[in-house]
Amino acid sequence: MRPEDALQASVAAYLDVALPSASWWTATANGAFLGGDVKRRAIQSRRMKAAGVKNGTPDILIVWDGRLFAVELKTAKGKLTESQKDASDAIVGAGGGWTVARSIDDVSAFLRAHNVPVRA
């Protein structure tokens, strides 16, 4: 398992127990699980784009109390792409919360900073 995959799995387990019951969250695959050869992945990518999947969409989307919180997961050395920076600007500009998280503690601190009553 890649380090970013392990981080995402641990954050997913954390969110399942930590978020208030009146919330909703999901992970976004955004091509991370595309399979096949180069031609097949290109076809899948075009289909996703045509369906409305946006480049730079954060790894985790959380909705609580009518607000959107977006989390981009990165390993210690991971860097944001330009499309991720653009997505951040758009989400924050629309009134949502957005962060880069490199650990469960980062996710927890982000949610607490936005007054989300986490349970763990």
N, CA, C and O of each residue as an XYZ file, in Angstrom:
480
protein
N       0.852     -1.190      0.000
C       0.000      0.000      0.000
C       0.889      1.240      0.000
O       1.838      1.343      0.777
N       0.561      2.181     -0.890
C       1.318      3.432     -0.951
C       1.086      4.244      0.324
O       0.021      4.134      0.933
N       2.074      5.068      0.744
C       1.911      5.866      1.966
C       0.657      6.739      1.958
O      -0.015      6.848      2.984
N       0.325      7.367      0.816
C      -0.874      8.211      0.771
C      -2.145      7.371      0.906
O      -3.132      7.829      1.482
N      -2.125      6.146      0.379
C      -3.270      5.247      0.538
C      -3.456      4.864      2.001
O      -4.583      4.810      2.493
N      -2.353      4.597      2.695
C      -2.419      4.248      4.119
C      -2.955      5.429      4.931
O      -3.765      5.242      5.839
N      -2.506      6.638      4.607
C      -3.010      7.838      5.286
C      -4.505      7.980      5.044
O      -5.260      8.255      5.976
N      -4.937      7.796      3.804
C      -6.358      7.940      3.498
C      -7.189      6.904      4.248
O      -8.261      7.228      4.759
N      -6.712      5.670      4.321
C      -7.443      4.623      5.039
C      -7.556      4.959      6.526
O      -8.605      4.737      7.132
N      -6.491      5.488      7.115
C      -6.550      5.826      8.539
C      -7.461      7.031      8.780
O      -8.183      7.065      9.776
N      -7.437      8.010      7.889
C      -8.339      9.164      8.024
C      -9.791      8.714      7.854
O     -10.669      9.184      8.577
N     -10.048      7.821      6.921
C     -11.413      7.304      6.723
C     -11.924      6.629      7.994
O     -13.060      6.861      8.409
N     -11.093      5.801      8.607
C     -11.493      5.133      9.851
C     -11.749      6.162     10.952
O     -12.700      6.024     11.721
N     -10.911      7.186     11.029
C     -11.088      8.251     12.016
C     -12.406      8.988     11.801
O     -13.160      9.191     12.753
N     -12.692      9.390     10.567
C     -13.915     10.146     10.293
C     -15.162      9.340     10.616
O     -16.162      9.901     11.065
N     -15.117      8.037     10.394
C     -16.271      7.186     10.706
C     -16.651      7.237     12.178
O     -17.829      7.111     12.512
N     -15.685      7.420     13.057
C     -15.993      7.458     14.490
C     -16.009      8.867     15.061
O     -16.650      9.098     16.087
N     -15.327      9.815     14.431
C     -15.155     11.134     15.030
C     -16.216     12.155     14.651
O     -16.531     13.043     15.444
N     -16.767     12.043     13.462
C     -17.716     13.066     13.019
C     -19.061     12.936     13.725
O     -19.464     11.836     14.105
N     -19.754     14.060     13.899
C     -21.094     14.009     14.489
C     -22.031     13.184     13.604
O     -21.823     13.076     12.395
N     -23.054     12.611     14.213
C     -23.974     11.765     13.449
C     -24.714     12.556     12.365
O     -25.094     11.982     11.344
N     -24.922     13.839     12.563
C     -25.621     14.665     11.568
C     -24.624     15.267     10.583
O     -24.669     16.461     10.286
N     -23.739     14.436     10.089
C     -22.776     14.872      9.078
C     -22.701     13.803      8.001
O     -23.246     12.710      8.149
N     -22.017     14.138      6.919
C     -21.824     13.191      5.823
C     -20.446     13.433      5.256
O     -19.992     14.575      5.176
N     -19.782     12.369      4.863
C     -18.474     12.526      4.233
C     -18.280     11.444      3.186
O     -18.930     10.399      3.208
N     -17.360     11.730      2.263
C     -16.977     10.750      1.258
C     -15.544     11.006      0.825
O     -15.018     12.112      0.958
N     -14.937      9.967      0.311
C     -13.633     10.100     -0.349
C     -13.903     10.220     -1.841
O     -14.898      9.699     -2.344
N     -13.023     10.901     -2.536
C     -13.156     11.034     -3.979
C     -11.994     10.306     -4.633
O     -10.836     10.536     -4.285
N     -12.297      9.439     -5.569
C     -11.248      8.653     -6.218
C     -10.500      9.457     -7.276
O      -9.280      9.338     -7.388
N     -11.202     10.263     -8.046
C     -10.592     11.141     -9.061
C      -9.483     10.503     -9.880
O      -8.449     11.125    -10.121
N      -9.691      9.291    -10.299
C      -8.731      8.660    -11.181
C      -7.682      7.833    -10.483
O      -6.882      7.170    -11.141
N      -7.667      7.857     -9.160
C      -6.654      7.097     -8.430
C      -6.758      5.604     -8.699
O      -5.776      4.876     -8.546
N      -7.924      5.145     -9.095
C      -8.132      3.718     -9.279
C      -8.341      3.340    -10.743
O      -8.859      2.264    -11.042
N      -7.938      4.223    -11.652
C      -8.049      3.892    -13.064
C      -7.135      2.713    -13.372
O      -6.002      2.644    -12.896
N      -7.640      1.802    -14.163
C      -6.844      0.623    -14.479
C      -6.649      0.451    -15.967
O      -7.202      1.190    -16.781
N      -5.853     -0.537    -16.299
C      -5.617     -0.853    -17.702
C      -4.391     -0.171    -18.259
O      -3.618      0.455    -17.536
N      -4.231     -0.306    -19.556
C      -3.091      0.296    -20.219
C      -3.333      1.793    -20.428
O      -4.376      2.318    -20.035
N      -2.385      2.463    -21.034
C      -2.467      3.912    -21.235
C      -3.732      4.296    -21.998
O      -4.410      5.258    -21.637
N      -4.046      3.548    -23.045
C      -5.238      3.857    -23.846
C      -6.506      3.729    -23.004
O      -7.374      4.600    -23.056
N      -6.616      2.657    -22.237
C      -7.816      2.431    -21.404
C      -7.950      3.518    -20.333
O      -9.052      4.016    -20.098
N      -6.843      3.892    -19.681
C      -6.890      4.948    -18.665
C      -7.296      6.279    -19.284
O      -8.027      7.050    -18.661
N      -6.834      6.562    -20.502
C      -7.202      7.803    -21.189
C      -8.703      7.833    -21.483
O      -9.351      8.867    -21.330
N      -9.243      6.700    -21.904
C     -10.686      6.606    -22.158
C     -11.463      6.833    -20.866
O     -12.436      7.587    -20.846
N     -11.035      6.184    -19.793
C     -11.708      6.348    -18.498
C     -11.623      7.795    -18.023
O     -12.597      8.341    -17.503
N     -10.471      8.407    -18.199
C     -10.278      9.789    -17.778
C     -11.197     10.737    -18.554
O     -11.784     11.647    -17.969
N     -11.324     10.527    -19.869
C     -12.235     11.371    -20.670
C     -13.683     11.198    -20.220
O     -14.434     12.172    -20.161
N     -14.073      9.977    -19.907
C     -15.440      9.727    -19.439
C     -15.693     10.432    -18.108
O     -16.763     11.005    -17.901
N     -14.719     10.390    -17.214
C     -14.865     11.064    -15.922
C     -15.003     12.569    -16.113
O     -15.857     13.203    -15.493
N     -14.164     13.138    -16.970
C     -14.224     14.584    -17.228
C     -15.570     14.968    -17.825
O     -16.163     15.972    -17.430
N     -16.054     14.171    -18.778
C     -17.355     14.445    -19.391
C     -18.487     14.339    -18.376
O     -19.504     15.022    -18.504
N     -18.319     13.498    -17.382
C     -19.339     13.332    -16.348
C     -19.282     14.434    -15.289
O     -20.153     14.507    -14.421
N     -18.257     15.292    -15.357
C     -18.178     16.419    -14.431
C     -17.122     16.300    -13.357
O     -17.043     17.167    -12.487
N     -16.307     15.259    -13.382
C     -15.241     15.137    -12.389
C     -14.218     16.231    -12.652
O     -13.712     16.365    -13.767
N     -13.918     17.007    -11.625
C     -13.010     18.145    -11.749
C     -11.599     17.779    -11.307
O     -11.416     17.122    -10.282
N     -10.605     18.202    -12.078
C      -9.218     18.058    -11.648
C      -9.008     18.847    -10.367
O      -9.543     19.946    -10.215
N      -8.242     18.297     -9.457
C      -7.916     19.000     -8.220
C      -8.920     18.807     -7.099
O      -8.728     19.335     -6.004
N      -9.999     18.050     -7.352
C     -10.978     17.813     -6.292
C     -10.281     17.167     -5.099
O      -9.532     16.206     -5.271
N     -10.517     17.684     -3.890
C      -9.840     17.146     -2.703
C     -10.183     15.676     -2.445
O     -11.199     15.162     -2.913
N      -9.312     15.028     -1.695
C      -9.470     13.604     -1.397
C     -10.695     13.299     -0.534
O     -11.331     12.258     -0.701
N     -11.025     14.205      0.387
C     -12.126     13.993      1.335
C     -13.058     15.200      1.301
O     -12.606     16.344      1.351
N     -14.359     14.938      1.214
C     -15.377     15.991      1.310
C     -16.268     15.675      2.509
O     -16.751     14.553      2.661
N     -16.476     16.674      3.351
C     -17.274     16.524      4.566
C     -18.348     17.605      4.556
O     -18.067     18.765      4.258
N     -19.576     17.220      4.881
C     -20.657     18.198      5.018
C     -21.178     18.113      6.446
O     -21.542     17.041      6.929
N     -21.206     19.255      7.104
C     -21.750     19.346      8.455
C     -22.355     20.736      8.639
O     -21.746     21.747      8.288
N     -23.552     20.764      9.189
C     -24.231     22.013      9.515
C     -24.323     22.946      8.303
O     -24.157     24.160      8.426
N     -24.588     22.360      7.134
C     -24.757     23.149      5.924
C     -23.467     23.697      5.345
O     -23.498     24.567      4.474
N     -22.345     23.204      5.812
C     -21.046     23.706      5.356
C     -20.224     22.567      4.755
O     -20.353     21.408      5.151
N     -19.378     22.925      3.793
C     -18.494     21.960      3.147
C     -17.084     22.134      3.677
O     -16.570     23.249      3.773
N     -16.469     21.015      4.018
C     -15.074     20.992      4.445
C     -14.330     20.024      3.531
O     -14.746     18.878      3.361
N     -13.249     20.481      2.957
C     -12.489     19.671      2.013
C     -11.094     19.427      2.558
O     -10.452     20.328      3.098
N     -10.635     18.189      2.408
C      -9.323     17.805      2.920
C      -8.520     17.171      1.784
O      -8.936     16.175      1.192
N      -7.384     17.756      1.497
C      -6.440     17.178      0.541
C      -5.355     16.472      1.351
O      -4.648     17.104      2.136
N      -5.230     15.175      1.160
C      -4.254     14.394      1.913
C      -2.935     14.345      1.151
O      -2.900     14.102     -0.055
N      -1.853     14.580      1.884
C      -0.513     14.525      1.309
C       0.428     13.858      2.303
O       0.274     13.990      3.517
N       1.400     13.144      1.764
C       2.456     12.608      2.614
C       3.389     13.751      2.990
O       3.211     14.880      2.534
N       4.366     13.461      3.807
C       5.277     14.500      4.297
C       5.920     15.296      3.166
O       6.122     16.503      3.298
N       6.241     14.641      2.068
C       6.916     15.317      0.959
C       5.973     15.692     -0.177
O       6.406     16.289     -1.163
N       4.688     15.352     -0.054
C       3.728     15.615     -1.121
C       3.502     17.096     -1.360
O       3.472     17.892     -0.421
N       3.345     17.455     -2.611
C       3.123     18.856     -3.008
C       1.795     18.984     -3.738
O       1.351     18.055     -4.413
N       1.169     20.142     -3.595
C      -0.079     20.410     -4.299
C       0.175     20.657     -5.774
O       1.181     21.259     -6.150
N      -0.745     20.186     -6.610
C      -0.712     20.504     -8.032
C      -1.396     21.851     -8.240
O      -2.075     22.355     -7.345
N      -1.216     22.419     -9.399
C      -1.890     23.683     -9.710
C      -3.409     23.519     -9.663
O      -4.111     24.412     -9.187
N      -3.922     22.390    -10.151
C      -5.373     22.186    -10.126
C      -5.884     22.035     -8.694
O      -7.019     22.415     -8.407
N      -5.067     21.487     -7.788
C      -5.471     21.406     -6.387
C      -5.474     22.785     -5.740
O      -6.342     23.084     -4.921
N      -4.518     23.617     -6.099
C      -4.501     25.000     -5.589
C      -5.718     25.761     -6.103
O      -6.340     26.518     -5.358
N      -6.057     25.560     -7.375
C      -7.237     26.216     -7.947
C      -8.510     25.745     -7.244
O      -9.394     26.552     -6.958
N      -8.607     24.448     -6.965
C      -9.773     23.914     -6.261
C      -9.868     24.518     -4.864
O     -10.956     24.875     -4.412
N      -8.745     24.630     -4.189
C      -8.725     25.248     -2.858
C      -9.281     26.668     -2.919
O     -10.145     27.041     -2.125
N      -8.782     27.448     -3.859
C      -9.250     28.834     -4.003
C     -10.755     28.880     -4.266
O     -11.464     29.708     -3.694
N     -11.235     27.996     -5.125
C     -12.660     27.985     -5.471
C     -13.517     27.582     -4.279
O     -14.554     28.195     -4.028
N     -13.100     26.574     -3.551
C     -13.878     26.100     -2.395
C     -13.915     27.160     -1.306
O     -14.981     27.451     -0.762
N     -12.780     27.734     -0.983
C     -12.731     28.780      0.048
C     -13.502     30.014     -0.433
O     -14.212     30.646      0.349
N     -13.364     30.351     -1.699
C     -14.093     31.488     -2.255
C     -15.598     31.314     -2.207
O     -16.339     32.295     -2.138
N     -16.053     30.070     -2.243
C     -17.486     29.778     -2.174
C     -17.972     29.616     -0.741
O     -19.146     29.324     -0.513
N     -17.077     29.803      0.229
C     -17.486     29.747      1.632
C     -17.174     28.437      2.343
O     -17.540     28.269      3.506
N     -16.516     27.521      1.676
C     -16.171     26.251      2.306
C     -14.842     26.324      3.034
O     -14.100     27.299      2.918
N     -14.559     25.274      3.782
C     -13.264     25.146      4.438
C     -12.410     24.171      3.650
O     -12.926     23.218      3.067
N     -11.113     24.404      3.629
C     -10.206     23.553      2.858
C      -8.873     23.490      3.586
O      -8.420     24.483      4.156
N      -8.243     22.309      3.565
C      -6.922     22.170      4.167
C      -6.130     21.064      3.504
O      -6.687     20.182      2.850
N      -4.828     21.127      3.682
C      -3.942     20.009      3.384
C      -3.692     19.317      4.712
O      -3.362     19.969      5.702
N      -3.846     18.007      4.739
C      -3.594     17.243      5.959
C      -2.558     16.168      5.672
O      -2.600     15.494      4.643
N      -1.639     16.028      6.600
C      -0.592     15.023      6.477
C      -0.702     13.973      7.583
O       0.128     13.070      7.689
N      -1.752     14.114      8.407
C      -1.961     13.179      9.512
C      -3.406     13.280      9.997
O      -4.127     14.212      9.641
N      -3.815     12.317     10.807
C      -5.132     12.381     11.441
C      -5.207     13.610     12.344
O      -6.242     14.275     12.405
N      -4.115     13.912     13.042
C      -4.104     15.092     13.910
C      -4.377     16.370     13.110
O      -5.069     17.264     13.596
N      -3.843     16.461     11.901
C      -4.118     17.633     11.053
C      -5.602     17.726     10.719
O      -6.183     18.811     10.749
N      -6.215     16.589     10.402
C      -7.645     16.571     10.081
C      -8.454     17.002     11.297
O      -9.355     17.835     11.189
N      -8.131     16.435     12.450
C      -8.840     16.770     13.687
C      -8.703     18.258     14.013
O      -9.689     18.909     14.360
N      -7.495     18.795     13.903
C      -7.274     20.217     14.202
C      -8.058     21.110     13.236
O      -8.622     22.122     13.653
N      -8.098     20.748     11.967
C      -8.848     21.504     10.969
C     -10.336     21.529     11.321
O     -10.965     22.586     11.299
N     -10.893     20.361     11.644
C     -12.314     20.296     11.976
C     -12.621     21.086     13.245
O     -13.611     21.814     13.298
N     -11.785     20.948     14.257
C     -11.981     21.694     15.507
C     -11.881     23.210     15.274
O     -12.626     23.984     15.875
N     -10.968     23.621     14.411
C     -10.807     25.052     14.104
C     -12.066     25.616     13.444
O     -12.330     26.816     13.517
N     -12.841     24.735     12.798
C     -14.093     25.153     12.161
C     -15.302     24.791     13.017
O     -16.435     24.774     12.534
N     -15.051     24.502     14.288
C     -16.095     24.235     15.291
C     -16.936     23.001     14.991
O     -18.088     22.918     15.417
N     -16.374     22.048     14.266
C     -17.060     20.767     14.062
C     -16.846     19.947     15.325
O     -15.700     19.702     15.701
N     -17.903     19.518     15.986
C     -17.760     18.781     17.252
C     -17.317     17.334     17.047
O     -18.138     16.417     17.036
N     -16.014     17.146     16.885
C     -15.504     15.785     16.690
C     -15.534     15.030     18.014
O     -15.360     15.603     19.090
N     -15.759     13.730     17.895
C     -15.908     12.886     19.080
C     -14.626     12.161     19.458
O     -14.583     11.491     20.490
N     -13.610     12.277     18.670
C     -12.370     11.545     18.990
C     -11.165     12.410     18.727
O     -10.034     11.973     18.935
